[in-house]
Amino acid sequence: MENSIKKGIDNLDPVSMYTITAKLFTHVLASVTERFGDEGKSAMEAGVKRVTDEQILTLKKQMSNPEEEINEGVLFHFDRLLDDEKVEETFRAYEKAQNEVGQKAHTMYAMMAKVFANVAKCVVDQFGEAGQEVMMNGVGTFGEERGRDIARRAAAVGKPNTMENYLSNYDMGRSELFEYETLFHPTEIEQSFTKCAFAEQWKKDGMEDYGILYCHMIDPSIAKGYNPNFEVVHDQYVLKEGTCHFRFQMKEEV
């Protein structure tokens, strides 16, 4: 028997990366501050500053006059990461600034990955294994919220939250930044990703150990939020084996 999904959902378009980014860091902040309070928030802010410092350095190198003031609106400051409208506003300004100097900007997928890894590094550097745990917990609650939204998306078109309706109602749009194959079997869905925008950025930055904290949690958590009986076996990772391999399976309800 499927879960009863009563709350509706208004927009069935793919959820923007701006919204996904804001939700992710809102959940991570809640997890970190619940455990570590203001010290945890300060560690997160230090992680974001690592990214903005890198942005400033890159922009200065590109400017004809390095003494010119940097437009603060292009920088992904901490307080802007919790509001999807501010995330979009910042990204658009950053993208425009890069284009004006003939440079290709990072995608929003890459920026989210970059910020997450730097935040994770600062939290883990300060709090060790407990820091890893709270980062993964934040990703977990974020994933479960997304899963519940996917179930609502399915319900909005009259579909139950079964295995068959999971991918067809998925929230995040795919792009050429991801390459994958999906195979539908009688008792499971199998997916293999050979290209991932998040993993590519983490590998480029040498931040695999921090990015994988996201990978460990995200898909199982989304599946759990979608249906508590839905499970994901994630037995290979792009960051380790070069391929992310998933097996989506629905347990029989006891």
Secondary structure by P-SEA (a helix, b strand, c coil): ccccccccccccccccaaaaaaaaaaaaaaaaaacccaaaaaaaaaaaaaaaaaaaaaaaaacccccccccccccccccccccaaaaaaaaaaaaaaaaaaccccccaaaaaaaaaaaaaaaaaaacaaaaaaaaaaaaaaaaaaaaaaaaaaaaaaccccccccccccccccccccccbbbbbcccbbbbbbcccaaaaaaaaacaaaaaaaaaaccaaaaaaaaccccccccccccccccbbbbbbbbcccc
